[in-house]
Amino acid sequence: MLLTISGKVEFTITLDSSAWIFDDRKLHLDTLVSTEDEISFEDSKEWNRQIIEGETLPPTLKTEKQFKSTKQELLEGTFVMNLSPFLEYAEPKTFTYRITHKNGVTELPYKDRYSHYAQFSNEGKRLYDDGMIDLLIIENNLLLERYEYVTKIEFI
């Protein structure tokens, strides 16, 4: 099943989330939402003590994660795609769109589209067998909202 962006738009856009795994615009959810504490280099003596005692991860661990093979990355990664280009391609005639999801219907402002992401995979597997997505609202590396199993995007 495919997801469409429809309603008061110039062009109806069909989204096939199964093809996004090959799209260079996909992002790792881990890199987009920070869950780790940042390492401070202001006091190198304290920083070294934290690493030795195991309180802080060495900064090389992040770099090591980036050099996994592409195949392994695709098999294990949790990916999201920013929805803003697709919403813009539809050339909306209004400034609000509505999503239909597992828990009902929610209206979202078009102006906030840069913080709207479609999660389409989880640990290398499709999120849903029918190709539906979860819509995530992420700002300043914080996950603010998750709308599960989005089945419709419509400009109103």
N, C-alpha and C positions, 0 to 999 in steps of 0.2 A: 504494500500500500504506500502511496506517495502522499506527501504533505504539500498543500498548495497555499500560496499567499494570494488572497482574492479580495473581493469587495470593491470598495471605491478606489480602484487603481487603474492606471493606463494599461498595464500588462499583468496578466495572471502568471505567476511564477510557480513552477513545480519543483519541489525540493526532493531529491533522492539522497537520503542520508547515507545509503550504502556506498555511494561513490565518493563521499568526503574523505574516506581513509586514504585516497590517492591524491587529495588536494593539498597543495603546499601551504594553504592558508590555515590548516587545522593547527590547533594548539594543544599542548599537554595541559590537562586540568591542574596537575601538580605545580607547574610553573606559573600558572595564572593566579592560583589561590595559594597564598603563602601560609604554611602551617608551622614552619620552623622559625625559631627565634634567630634574628640576625646576629652575626658575630661582630662584636665591637673591637676595633684595633687600637682604641685610645690608650689602653693600658696593656702593653704586650706581655708583661709579667703575669698579670691576672689571666689573660687570654691563654697563655701557655699552660698555666695551672689548670684551667678549666678543661683543656683538651686532654692533658695527662690524667686527670681524675675522672674523665668521661662525662663531664657536665655538658660539653659542647662538641659538636661534630667538627672535624677539621674541614677547612674550606675546600679541600681537594675532592671531597665526596660529591659535591655538586657537579664538579667538572667531570669526574669519572662517570657519573650517570649520563652525561651528554654524549659520551663516546660509545654507547652501546651500539651494536649493529642495528641497522635500519629494520631488518626483518624481526629481530628480537623486540625492538621497540614497538613495532606494529602488533606483535603478538601479545604484548603485556601492557600496552599503554591505555590510558583513559583520556579520550580526546574530546575537544569541543570545537565548535566553529562559530565565529562571530556572525550574527544575523544581519548586521547593518548593510553589507553589500547587497544582499538579497532583497531586503526591504526597500533599499534605494532603487534597485533595478526595476521594481514593480511600479515606480513613479506614482506614489500615493497621492490622492486628491484630498485627503484629510490628514489630521495630525494625531489620530488615535487609532490603535488597532486592538483587536480583541483576540485572545487565545482561548480555545476550548481545551480543557485538560481534565485529568482524572477527577479532580475535586470541583469542577464547575467551569465557570467562565470568568476571565479576568481582563480588564482593560488596561492597556499600557500606553504611555505617551511615546510618540514617534521620536521626539527630541532626545530620549534616553536610549536610543537604539544601539549606541556604541557599547553599552554595558550589558546587552542582551546576547547570550550565548546559547547555542544548541548543543547539548551533550548527546552524542550519538554512539559512543562506545564506552565500555567499562572493562578494564583489564583485558583488552584485546578482543572482547566479544561485543556483538551488537547489543545495544541497550534493550531493544524490544525486537521480537521476531518479525513483526510487521513493518519495521523501519521507522516507527515513531520516535520522538525525541523527548528529552526533558529540557525545559527552558530555564536557564540560570541567569540571575541578575548578579553581576560581579562588578564591584567598584572598589578601587584602591586595594586590590588583592584580597578582598573580603567577599565571601559568598553571602549575599543579602537575602536571596529568595530562590527557591526551587519550585518549579511547576512541573509535576510529573505527568508523563504520557500526554503530550500535546498532540491533538489530532486535527487542529484547524487554526489558521492564522488569517484573520479577516479585518480589513480596514473598514471602519464604520463612520 
